[in-house]
């Protein structure tokens, strides 16, 4: 249990490249006095440290981490936009530099490999390979050697150490053989060069690093876009207003001020099309505000005196003045940003197997190589030195991590290509690793299960004439209510001839909370809800009323059209359930996966959607931060949760989930946070995505298994264990061929993914 005197601080960690690095950083921080809890995340290169500030300081933590060869810096707050943009720019520069190194390494390594395989016996072939491999090793691959040396000074190893030692030995041994071949020939041994091993290994490892960097680069992009919901400036009302003002007075002095200068109590004006800068309460004016980026619901919400408005939401047609209530980190938008940062910075549940084993694999291989050399020198005095040196080099060559470096990237590339063909975008290997364990799927309603926009679902007439149709269209065209747009679009689609020649509306009046009225072609018409209908004593056909009751029971919004004498029509407007939702839910449940529906909508609507889609578990009136909390509770129960959403309001829940899946028709924020995106917004792709993930992860594990088995068999043979039995001593050339074959087998196994059928 954390003590009350402790604080929790996030840090950026520099220099980590594998799980051995993150483990060392975590162990170092945990040993510092006053530290209560540490979580180091390799994927986001962050550390979250809970410590007692009276015993320990952030400076002390930084010095401790620097002493073991890494960097530690306090993480910038989400609302420090300038620092965040600078960090994103720096990450882009590093990515471009890595991409250039990778392209050059591949371009130079491929000719070396071709020459070694087909033209090795040609004159000067060795010198050409040497000239091509040298820049790959000493320029493009210099980071591996620099990192290995830095860690060596602190008595640590990682995958960079294995890359540096193996390629360095192969290169040095090859240079010696190239320029001093008589050393071996005088001893009856034909010298060989292994420049292709050093060059190709570095090229493929760089390619793997490039794929990883591309996935990581999206993290800060999501935060930046969330921060972009805040307007940089605000319209500050430079004059107090009396409490009884209902409309915005003319001639108010308005100042344009930076957002950071807003304090609680300030009066701010929001014009049509502008974003609300902070949370607050409307003082005067009225409008409709699009809150879909926070609530996820498509219909704009009416705002008038006393209504609450939220930062980042978009004002539509009207204008209003509101009093700032929560600013900076206290706004709901800030809380969502913080939730996304926390979830993205949490420790990854699965680390790459190759990185986990690298910590012991490197020193074990080096010890085996040295033992092989010493054993030959001691046990075979006559030719032990020669055979021992060859065994040492052969062990290091055959233990090259080429197959390990290819195991994950090749499967990912083939899996991603297969997914793209099926409309499924897979972000990284971490998402693939987790998808196979998913046993619970949480679905957002709007835009995921439903279409995400209000549409006319039913239209019933008591008296349909062209005149009445024109009146219905003309009145809704004048309305500012969000439901009116759905009805207008409906009529423009089904009756374009009538709508193009619609009559003008006279004496138009908005009836707050009930509907609208107006005169069309000399007749007074009303469009509104049942409350407006009940206020007028008119004839209502019993069958029309019965249908209206049924539609309301199905959680559809009912809109009445009537004149001064009778009800003419009733229209139902709702967010339709996607045609693929029912089948998808059924497939998931058939696979033994529990399905939950979360929505910010009311209980009646949530229950109706759940019944239509056969979802047994649903939650209504759920706020964005409550979605993430609900997923966290499911995780505490031991469930592996996949969250599917399409809006900014889903971003925190997506980041919290074990597997985050975004609909491609939704917001960029959701897609940036998500590990998998269904590009066509088709929910039926969800079971396919899970199946494809299972296939790809299985291939990755097969690749890693064979890569390690290859080492388990190849290394002892290279060391010479068969020599006392049958006189066999593995030639370094054969070791190089075996290394190449291991890579070929990994690539071939990955290519089998192209024949997989995830749609089944």
Secondary structure, 3 states (H helix, E strand, C coil): CCCCCEEEEEEEEECCCCHHHHHHHHHHHHCCCCEEEEEEECCCCEEEEEEECCCCCHHHHHHHHHCCCCEEEECCCCCCHHHHHHHHHHHHHHHHHHHHHHHHHHHHHHHHHHHHHHCCCCCCHHHHHHHHHHHHHHHHCHHHHHHHHHHHHCCCCCHHHHHHHHHHHHHHHHHHHHHCCHHHHCCCCCCCCCHHHHHHHHHHHHHHHHHHHHHHCHHHHHHHHHHCCCCCEEEEECCCCCCCCCCCCCCCCEEEEEHHHCCCCCEEEECCCCECCCEEEEEEECEEEECHHHHCCCCCEEECCCCEECCCCEECCCCEEEEEEECHHHCHHHHHHHHHHHHHHCCCCCCCHHHHHHHHHHHHHHHHHHHHHHHHHHHCCCCHHHHHHHHHHHHHHHCCCHHHHHHHHHHHHHHHHHHHHCCEEECCHHHHHHHCCCCEEEEEHHHHHEEEEEEEEEEEECCCCHHHHHHHHHHHHHCCCHHHHHHHHHHHHHCHHHHHCCCCEEEEEEECCCEEEEEECCEEEEEECHHHHHCCCCECCHHHHHHHHHHHHCCCEEEEEEECCEEEEEEEEEEEECCCHHHHHHHHHHCCCEEEEECCCCHHHHHHHHHHHCCCEEECCCCHHHHHHHHHHHHHCCCCEEEEECCHHHHHHHHHCCEEEEECCCCHHHHHHCCEEECCCCCCHHHHHHHHHHHHHHHHHHHHHHHHHHHHHHHHHHHCCCHHHHCCCCCHHHHHHHHHHHHHHHHHHHHHHHHCCCCC
